[in-house]
Amino acid sequence: MEIVCFRGHKNIRATHPTTFEITREDYLTPRGDCIIGVCASKGLKDFRREFKEIALSDDALVLIILVSELGNYDVIRAYGSSKLTYEDPTRIIVRKSNYTSPSTIAVRADKAAKDLNRDLINDFKKGLNGLAIFIAYKVQKLVTNP
């Protein structure tokens, strides 16, 4: 498990149809329609080796829980991939597609920025604090006896 603290920003729009992002940068222009949080406490490169060993697998499930300081939340299900690198020191991006880059934490997500709980996004638009909790685990295949 990894926990990333961040804060919202007045320019958060969260309208992107295929991704959402949390960044260590402290500013956001209105063009950043996938960004849901700034001033993150860490980037992907800072994640622990144990987390990466699980998430960098094609049979890994990555659950993301986003919570605002007011208690509004959302849960996203995504998947790991052996093509991920976790090299970006600044950005954490969750993608609906299979596309990977150094900033991608997980792929094939069931939600993007536009799909997230709007009460949660409104909290972030007000500049409130947030937490992103990332949980990675390997999915075990069921073996049945004939």
C-alpha positions as a printed NumPy array, in Angstrom:
array([[  0.   ,   0.   ,   0.   ],
       [  1.111,   3.563,  -0.763],
       [ -0.504,   6.751,   0.536],
       [ -0.111,  10.064,  -1.272],
       [ -1.224,  13.323,   0.337],
       [ -2.132,  16.216,  -1.96 ],
       [ -4.309,  19.291,  -2.119],
       [ -6.875,  20.622,  -4.49 ],
       [ -6.671,  23.748,  -6.637],
       [ -9.17 ,  26.284,  -7.991],
       [ -8.358,  25.298, -11.605],
       [ -9.273,  21.618, -11.201],
       [-11.79 ,  20.643, -13.87 ],
       [-11.519,  16.822, -13.846],
       [-13.186,  16.414, -17.244],
       [-10.659,  14.183, -19.011],
       [-12.338,  11.064, -20.467],
       [ -9.451,   8.578, -20.172],
       [ -7.065,   9.559, -17.329],
       [ -6.68 ,  11.261, -13.974],
       [ -3.488,  12.619, -12.483],
       [ -1.983,  13.73 ,  -9.179],
       [  1.165,  15.866,  -9.423],
       [  3.878,  17.179,  -7.136],
       [  3.755,  20.515,  -8.967],
       [  2.142,  23.339,  -7.009],
       [  0.285,  25.029,  -9.857],
       [ -2.375,  24.058, -12.377],
       [ -3.613,  25.818, -15.49 ],
       [ -7.199,  25.299, -16.683],
       [ -5.791,  23.204, -19.552],
       [ -4.874,  20.395, -17.101],
       [ -8.28 ,  18.732, -17.304],
       [ -7.063,  15.365, -15.99 ],
       [ -5.38 ,  16.7  , -12.828],
       [ -7.282,  16.202,  -9.575],
       [ -4.567,  17.211,  -7.105],
       [ -1.344,  19.212,  -6.742],
       [  1.508,  19.384,  -4.21 ],
       [  1.576,  15.585,  -3.906],
       [  3.761,  14.144,  -1.163],
       [  5.478,  11.802,  -3.638],
       [  5.763,  10.784,  -7.272],
       [  5.853,   7.282,  -8.73 ],
       [  9.621,   7.072,  -8.441],
       [  9.243,   7.4  ,  -4.648],
       [  6.987,   4.358,  -4.269],
       [  8.472,   1.495,  -2.256],
       [ 10.12 ,  -1.425,  -4.032],
       [  7.618,  -3.886,  -2.504],
       [  4.666,  -2.041,  -4.04 ],
       [  6.366,  -1.834,  -7.432],
       [  7.203,  -5.547,  -7.443],
       [  3.507,  -6.333,  -7.203],
       [  2.129,  -3.589,  -9.472],
       [  4.641,  -4.211, -12.261],
       [  2.929,  -7.482, -13.039],
       [  0.261,  -8.289, -15.622],
       [ -1.79 , -10.111, -12.984],
       [ -1.854,  -7.268, -10.452],
       [ -4.989,  -5.442,  -9.394],
       [ -4.534,  -1.833,  -8.228],
       [ -7.283,  -0.304,  -6.114],
       [ -7.243,   3.469,  -5.683],
       [ -9.236,   5.164,  -2.94 ],
       [ -9.506,   8.951,  -3.206],
       [-10.711,  10.844,  -0.136],
       [-11.163,  14.554,   0.596],
       [-10.765,  16.086,   4.035],
       [-14.576,  16.386,   4.176],
       [-14.949,  12.628,   3.732],
       [-16.157,  12.538,   0.147],
       [-14.542,   9.626,  -1.654],
       [-14.386,   7.409,  -4.708],
       [-12.897,   3.992,  -5.438],
       [-11.236,   3.086,  -8.725],
       [-10.225,  -0.368,  -9.925],
       [ -7.283,  -0.607, -12.324],
       [ -4.562,  -3.075, -13.245],
       [ -0.805,  -3.331, -13.141],
       [  1.357,  -4.14 , -16.14 ],
       [  4.814,  -5.502, -16.81 ],
       [  5.258,  -2.514, -19.182],
       [  5.103,   0.036, -16.344],
       [  8.342,   1.644, -15.136],
       [  7.41 ,   3.888, -12.164],
       [ 10.209,   6.307, -13.109],
       [  8.433,   9.681, -12.916],
       [  9.421,  11.753,  -9.847],
       [  6.538,  14.217, -10.278],
       [  3.362,  12.694, -11.711],
       [  1.03 ,   9.787, -10.963],
       [ -1.379,   8.961, -13.795],
       [ -4.168,   6.375, -13.842],
       [ -5.311,   5.405, -17.359],
       [ -8.37 ,   3.694, -18.805],
       [ -6.282,   2.504, -21.756],
       [ -3.317,   0.126, -21.883],
       [ -0.939,   2.992, -22.731],
       [  2.074,   3.239, -20.421],
       [  4.62 ,   5.967, -19.753],
       [  7.061,   6.653, -16.881],
       [  4.199,   8.454, -15.065],
       [  1.6  ,   5.665, -15.366],
       [  0.739,   3.867, -12.133],
       [ -2.022,   1.62 , -13.511],
       [ -3.934,   0.856, -16.707],
       [ -7.401,  -0.364, -17.7  ],
       [ -9.008,   1.727, -14.952],
       [-12.772,   1.701, -14.584],
       [-12.863,   5.505, -14.085],
       [-11.162,   8.613, -15.444],
       [-11.327,  12.212, -14.183],
       [-14.773,  12.847, -15.697],
       [-16.206,   9.752, -13.966],
       [-15.116,  10.623, -10.43 ],
       [-17.583,  11.545,  -7.675],
       [-18.436,  15.21 ,  -8.294],
       [-18.732,  16.008,  -4.558],
       [-15.127,  14.826,  -4.227],
       [-14.026,  16.902,  -7.223],
       [-15.85 ,  19.97 ,  -5.864],
       [-13.896,  19.587,  -2.611],
       [-10.647,  19.565,  -4.603],
       [-11.802,  22.607,  -6.625],
       [-12.073,  24.438,  -3.282],
       [ -8.414,  23.642,  -2.574],
       [ -9.16 ,  21.113,   0.153],
       [ -6.686,  18.38 ,   1.094],
       [ -6.926,  14.871,  -0.271],
       [ -5.497,  11.404,   0.13 ],
       [ -4.903,   8.803,  -2.54 ],
       [ -4.528,   5.303,  -1.172],
       [ -3.059,   2.812,  -3.638],
       [ -3.384,  -0.896,  -2.887],
       [ -1.715,  -3.419,  -5.202],
       [ -2.09 ,  -7.164,  -5.027],
       [ -1.689, -10.106,  -7.335],
       [ -4.863, -11.799,  -8.458],
       [ -4.692, -15.51 ,  -7.799],
       [ -6.017, -17.766, -10.522],
       [ -8.454, -20.374,  -9.273],
       [ -7.35 , -23.924,  -9.887],
       [-10.068, -26.517, -10.081],
       [ -9.546, -30.242,  -9.879],
       [-11.177, -32.339, -12.613]])
